[in-house]
């Protein structure tokens, strides 16, 4: 399953269906040279969509950083702290929602781990 394909969005939103984001109310746009997507935390749940009409926070990074985030070898907060991600917007809501964001990251990383072998 290709990252950010229609199939990926469907699988990602299924995986996020049971993620409890508590009181977090935040939209985070992830933008790299070749792709973008938006994660929305609202009403105790999370979703991901390809459109980035507007976001509370925009995180701009290289494709390599995007790949590391997707694989779970790097967290967004660590990448921000290390200067690997440029931030547009107020970071305070993202930091306040760190547990919810971590739960979303964990669910999305599991998509990569579940990906079926291409040998079949």
C-alpha positions in Angstrom: 0.0 0.0 0.0 1.5 3.3 -1.1 1.8 6.0 1.5 -0.8 8.7 0.9 -2.7 6.7 -1.7 -6.5 6.4 -1.5 -6.0 3.0 -0.1 -3.6 4.3 2.6 -6.1 7.0 3.6 -8.9 4.4 4.0 -6.6 2.1 6.0 -5.3 5.0 8.1 -8.8 6.3 9.0 -9.9 2.7 9.9 -6.8 2.4 12.2 -7.6 5.8 13.8 -11.3 5.0 14.4 -10.5 3.5 17.9 -7.9 6.0 18.9 -9.1 8.1 21.8 -7.6 11.7 21.6 -9.3 13.0 24.7 -10.0 16.7 24.7 -7.5 17.5 21.9 -8.9 19.9 19.3 -6.2 20.4 16.7 -5.4 20.1 13.0 -1.8 19.5 12.0 -0.7 19.8 8.4 2.4 17.8 7.3 4.0 19.3 4.2 7.1 18.1 2.4 8.5 18.7 -1.1 6.2 16.2 -2.8 3.2 15.5 -0.5 1.0 16.8 2.2 -1.7 15.6 4.5 -3.6 16.8 7.5 -4.3 15.1 10.8 -7.4 16.3 12.6 -8.0 15.7 16.3 -11.6 16.6 17.4 -14.4 15.3 19.5 -12.2 12.6 21.0 -11.2 11.1 17.7 -8.7 11.4 14.9 -8.8 11.4 11.2 -6.4 12.0 8.3 -7.1 13.6 5.0 -5.2 14.7 1.9 -6.6 18.2 1.9 -4.7 20.9 3.8 -7.2 23.7 3.5 -6.2 25.2 6.8 -4.5 23.9 9.9 -3.7 25.1 13.4 -0.1 24.1 12.9 1.8 23.4 9.7 5.0 21.2 9.9 7.3 21.5 6.9 10.0 18.9 6.5 12.1 17.1 3.9 11.0 13.9 2.3 13.6 12.0 4.4 12.2 13.3 7.6 8.7 12.4 6.4 9.8 8.9 5.8 11.4 8.6 9.3 8.2 10.0 10.9 6.1 7.5 8.9 8.3 4.5 9.9 8.2 5.6 13.5 12.0 6.0 13.8 11.5 9.7 14.6 8.7 11.4 16.5 7.4 14.8 15.3 8.2 16.4 18.6 11.8 15.2 18.5 12.2 16.4 14.9 10.9 19.8 15.9 13.3 20.0 18.9 16.2 19.0 16.6 15.3 21.6 14.0 14.4 19.1 11.3 10.9 20.4 11.0 9.9 24.1 10.4 6.8 25.0 12.4 4.2 27.5 11.3 1.7 28.3 14.1 1.6 28.0 17.8 3.3 25.0 19.2 1.6 25.1 22.5 -1.5 23.2 21.4 0.6 20.5 19.8 2.7 20.0 23.0 -0.5 19.9 25.0 -1.9 17.2 22.7 1.4 15.2 22.7 -0.3 12.0 24.2 -3.0 12.1 21.5 -0.5 12.8 18.8 1.6 9.9 20.0 -1.4 7.6 19.9 -2.1 8.7 16.3 1.5 8.2 15.4 1.4 4.7 16.9 -1.7 3.7 14.9 -0.3 5.1 11.7 3.1 3.4 12.1 1.3 0.1 12.6 0.1 0.5 9.0 3.7 0.2 7.8 4.3 -2.8 10.0 1.2 -4.5 8.7 1.9 -3.9 5.0 1.7 -7.3 3.2 4.8 -8.7 1.5 5.1 -7.8 -2.1 6.3 -11.3 -2.8 2.8 -12.7 -2.7 
